[in-house]
Amino acid sequence: MTNPQSAADEFEARLGEQLDALYRTARRMTRNTDDAEDLVQDTAIRAFRSFAQFQSGTNFRAWIFRVLTTTFI
């Protein structure tokens, strides 16, 4: 079983690498700065709640962008 703190740290590190790109994409989707910030925040919350389902060794970037798109829709 994975230590919950290490899972949170791993999520935070992986998310941090993608934040700028997530924000740029959210900005294009929403065409509004405030809405883009909200979308990225909602995405981060949903992704964190589902991080236990993320399969290590797979493409985190693709996964988090799928969460972003689904959240936007």
Backbone torsions as a table, in degrees:
resi	resn	phi	psi	omega
1	MET	NA	138.9	-176.9
2	THR	-82.5	140.4	175.0
3	ASN	-63.6	125.9	-178.3
4	PRO	-58.1	-35.9	179.9
5	GLN	-67.8	-40.4	179.4
6	SER	-67.8	-33.7	176.5
7	ALA	-65.7	-41.8	178.1
8	ALA	-64.7	-41.6	178.3
9	ASP	-64.0	-41.7	178.7
10	GLU	-63.3	-44.4	179.1
11	PHE	-60.7	-46.9	-178.6
12	GLU	-60.2	-42.5	179.3
13	ALA	-64.8	-46.6	-179.5
14	ARG	-64.9	-42.6	179.6
15	LEU	-63.6	-41.9	-179.8
16	GLY	-57.1	-35.0	178.9
17	GLU	-67.9	-22.6	-174.1
18	GLN	-108.0	-6.0	-172.0
19	LEU	-57.0	-46.0	-178.6
20	ASP	-61.3	-45.2	180.0
21	ALA	-67.4	-38.5	177.0
22	LEU	-61.6	-45.2	-179.4
23	TYR	-63.5	-43.9	178.7
24	ARG	-59.6	-43.4	-179.5
25	THR	-67.0	-43.2	178.9
26	ALA	-62.5	-37.2	178.5
27	ARG	-64.1	-40.7	177.3
28	ARG	-66.6	-38.6	-178.7
29	MET	-67.6	-45.2	-172.6
30	THR	-92.6	-23.8	-176.8
31	ARG	58.9	29.5	-179.0
32	ASN	-152.8	130.4	-176.3
33	THR	-62.4	-48.7	-178.3
34	ASP	-64.6	-42.5	178.7
35	ASP	-64.9	-36.2	178.6
36	ALA	-64.9	-42.4	177.7
37	GLU	-62.2	-43.2	177.8
38	ASP	-62.6	-41.6	-179.5
39	LEU	-63.5	-43.1	178.8
40	VAL	-65.6	-40.9	178.3
41	GLN	-63.3	-46.0	177.9
42	ASP	-61.4	-40.0	178.5
43	THR	-62.0	-45.8	-179.6
44	ALA	-61.3	-41.7	179.7
45	ILE	-64.8	-48.1	179.6
46	ARG	-62.6	-42.4	-179.1
47	ALA	-65.6	-40.9	179.4
48	PHE	-62.9	-42.2	179.0
49	ARG	-63.4	-29.0	-177.9
50	SER	-100.7	3.7	-173.0
51	PHE	-60.7	-27.9	178.8
52	ALA	-63.9	-24.5	179.5
53	GLN	-84.5	-15.4	179.3
54	PHE	-67.9	130.8	-179.2
55	GLN	-89.8	116.2	179.4
56	SER	-57.5	140.0	-179.2
57	GLY	96.2	-9.8	176.5
58	THR	-96.4	178.6	-172.7
59	ASN	-80.3	101.2	179.6
60	PHE	-62.4	-40.6	-178.7
61	ARG	-59.1	-46.7	178.7
62	ALA	-62.4	-40.6	-178.8
63	TRP	-64.3	-48.1	-176.6
64	ILE	-69.0	-32.7	176.9
65	PHE	-71.9	-29.9	174.3
66	ARG	-67.1	-40.2	176.8
67	VAL	-62.8	-43.0	178.0
68	LEU	-58.5	-48.8	-178.5
69	THR	-63.7	-43.8	179.4
70	THR	-64.0	-40.3	178.7
71	THR	-64.8	-41.3	178.9
72	PHE	-61.9	-43.7	-178.6
73	ILE	-65.5	NA	NA
